[in-house]
Every structure is written in structure tokens, then in C-alpha cells.
Amino acid sequence: MTGSSIQCGFDDSAQRKEMWANYSTTLGAVIHELGHSFGLPHTKTGIMWRGFDYLNQVFMINEPHETSPIIGNDKCRWDRSSAVSLYFSPYFRSFSKQKNYSQKNVCTTI
């Protein structure tokens, strides 16, 4: 094992057994759990499934210790149903797009 390999402790790296993979899975799991806080259920693909294990592929050209490039990362993304739910979620809609919005009842701070 290399210096960056997991030698002791909990391995939640999707069997990759490297510290960078643990960080990737952990950050992806945070996004997954945030999805639940916005009302998203588990899906059959994407972040709300186990796609969060591959969050590193959003930012990398290839996996460490691999020479071939990552082509078409379809694992770490929002499933279509999740994306549509987030698009119409009141948490992400601006006030100007909501119905019954009145300009005269708005207080603005600078």
C-alpha cells in the first residue's frame, strides 16, 4: 500500500482503498444527504443512488493510477426526476417567479 492508502480505520471508498476515494465518497454523500433535506427520494441512478461515490470524476480527467481518461461520467449527476424536482422546488425558485408576488410588499436591504 502507498502512503495515501487506507491502512487502518473505516474504508468507505467504494472498494478503492485510497484516501482520495474516501474524501470523494464523503463529499458526495454530503450532497446526497442535502438532496434528502430538499425532499428528494432515492433513485435508480445518479447522486440519490450511489453515484456520489464518483464525485471526484466531476473535477478530474482520469482516476489516480489510471492512464485512460474518464469519458462520459453518468454516475455523479442528478437523476432526471431529481433535477426536475429541484427545478420546481420552492427552495430554489426566486421570489419574482412565484405566483401572487407583489412589488409593493417587498422590503429591500443593501
N, C-alpha and C positions, 0 to 999 in steps of 0.2 A: 504494500500500500504506500501511496505517496504521502507527503507531508500534509496535503489537503484532504486526504481520505478520512473517512469517519473511522476512528479506531475504538472509541468507546462512546457510550451514550445512545440515544434514540436515533434510529435512522428512518426518517420519513421522506426519503428522496426518490421514491418510486423505483427501488432496486438499483439506483445508480451509484450509491455508496460513496458519494463525494459531498463535501461541504457546500459547494456552489449549488448542488442539486437540492440540498436541504433548504437553502435560502430561497431558491426558486419556488419550491413547493409551499413553503411557509408564506411567502408574499402572495402567491396565487390563492392560497387558502383564505387569506385575509379578504381578497377581492370576492371570493366565493361566499364568504360569510356576510360581507356587505350586501351582496345580492339578496341574501335571505332577509336582511334588515329592510330592504326595499320591496319585499313581498315576493321575490322570485322563488319558485319551487325548483326541485331538482329536474334536470332534463336528461335526454339520452345522449347529448353531445355538448361540447363546449365547457365553459368555466363552471357552470352549475352541475356538471357531471364530474369528471376527473381531469378535465383539460387544464386546470390550474397547475398541475404538475409541470407543465411545459411553458410557464410564463417567461422563462429565460429566452425562449425562441423568438419572442417578440423583439428582443433587443440584440440578438446575436446572428451572425452569418452562419456559423456552424457550432455544433456542440463541442465542448472541450474534448480533446483526444480524438476528434474525428476530422477527417480531411474533406469529406463531401459536404457541400453547403446544404442548409435547411431549405427545402423547396415546399412552398405551399403549406404553411403552418395552419392547419384547420382545427387543431386541438384547442389552442388557447384563444378562444374568441367567444363572444356571446352567441348562444343559440338564437335562431331567428325569433322564436317565441319570447325569449328573454329580452332581446333587443326591442321588439315591438312593445312589450310591457313597460320597459324603461322609457321608451319614447313618449308613451301616453301617461306615464306616472305623474301624479301631481308634484312629486318631489323635484322633477326636472323640467316642469313647464314654467315658463316665465309668467309673471302676473299679466303682462299685456296680451297673452294668448288665452287667458281664462275667460269664460263667459261672465257676464254681469260685472265687468270691470269698469269702474268709473274713475276718470281722471281727477275729478274734483274731490274725491275722498282719499287722495294719496298725499302722504307727508314724505318729503324728500330730505335726506341729510347729505351733506357734502363733507 
